Amino acid sequence: MNDAPLKFLRRAQAAERVGLSVSRLQRMAKAGLFPPMVKIGLRSVAWVEGDVDQWMRDRVKEARHPGRRAEQSQQAREKDGRWAERA
């Protein structure tokens, strides 16, 4: 178990971090292409910073190693208990 403190990224923070629009991130999360949002209040949602960081690391790996398929990284995340792609 990781004892590192969790940090939430609100919509604008996550969008700024990855360089995409808020609406694009929300569509990607709904399609299972980006980590899912976490409800943090009655009308508030955010992303877990570590999930967003891992997503970015995965994109860099895939760009640097084009022979590695996206499904392999998805399977690794599922095996590690990280967010899973939703159909």
C-alpha atoms as one frame of an Amber mdcrd trajectory, in Angstrom:
protein
   0.000   0.000   0.000   1.269   3.452  -0.886   1.192   5.908   2.017   1.898
   8.948  -0.162  -0.739  11.639   0.327  -3.302  11.914  -2.458  -3.853  15.173
  -4.239  -6.891  16.012  -6.324  -6.765  18.004  -9.529  -9.874  19.962 -10.357
 -11.024  20.103 -13.972  -9.069  23.204 -14.967  -5.929  21.983 -13.192  -6.025
  18.599 -14.930  -6.656  20.227 -18.309  -3.738  22.604 -17.787  -1.460  19.760
 -16.730  -2.100  17.595 -19.801  -2.632  20.399 -22.330  -6.173  19.477 -23.337
  -9.501  21.222 -22.819 -11.753  20.383 -19.894 -14.503  19.150 -22.200 -12.038
  16.911 -24.069 -10.833  15.358 -20.790 -14.399  14.704 -19.688 -15.244  13.015
 -23.010 -12.061  10.942 -22.831 -12.809   9.883 -19.234 -16.341   8.889 -20.210
 -14.943   6.820 -23.104 -12.389   5.139 -20.820  -9.426   6.868 -22.485  -8.498
   8.966 -19.444  -8.729   8.152 -15.722 -12.231   8.509 -14.306 -13.192  11.510
 -12.231 -13.742  11.108  -8.488 -16.723  12.724  -6.804 -15.356  14.851  -3.963
 -18.501  16.698  -2.978 -22.159  17.089  -3.826 -21.367  19.024  -6.987 -17.605
  18.634  -7.203 -15.439  16.201  -9.107 -11.695  15.926  -9.587  -9.001  13.603
 -10.843  -6.432  11.901  -8.635  -3.086  13.525  -9.450  -1.243  10.194  -9.507
  -3.699   8.758 -12.049  -3.217  11.764 -14.328   0.571  11.557 -13.972   0.514
   7.838 -14.801  -1.654   8.505 -17.852   0.919  11.034 -19.074   3.802   8.601
 -18.461   1.910   5.948 -20.433   1.437   8.344 -23.378   5.174   9.132 -23.390
   6.076   5.413 -23.322   3.710   4.710 -26.198   5.163   7.605 -28.213   8.751
   6.499 -27.611   8.034   2.818 -28.213   5.514   2.721 -31.057   5.685  -1.076
 -31.275   4.157  -1.342 -27.810   0.414  -1.514 -28.105  -1.978   0.557 -26.000
  -3.734  -2.632 -24.875  -0.553  -3.795 -23.148  -0.388  -0.673 -21.001  -4.114
  -0.972 -20.273  -3.654  -4.560 -19.137  -0.778  -3.495 -16.900  -2.944  -0.803
 -15.256  -5.740  -3.312 -14.673  -3.292  -5.799 -13.192  -1.904  -3.113 -10.867
  -5.437  -2.205  -9.767  -5.335   1.201 -11.376  -8.283   2.663 -13.249  -9.596
   0.395 -15.947 -10.945   1.224 -19.362 -14.712   1.348 -19.431 -16.577   0.178
 -22.484
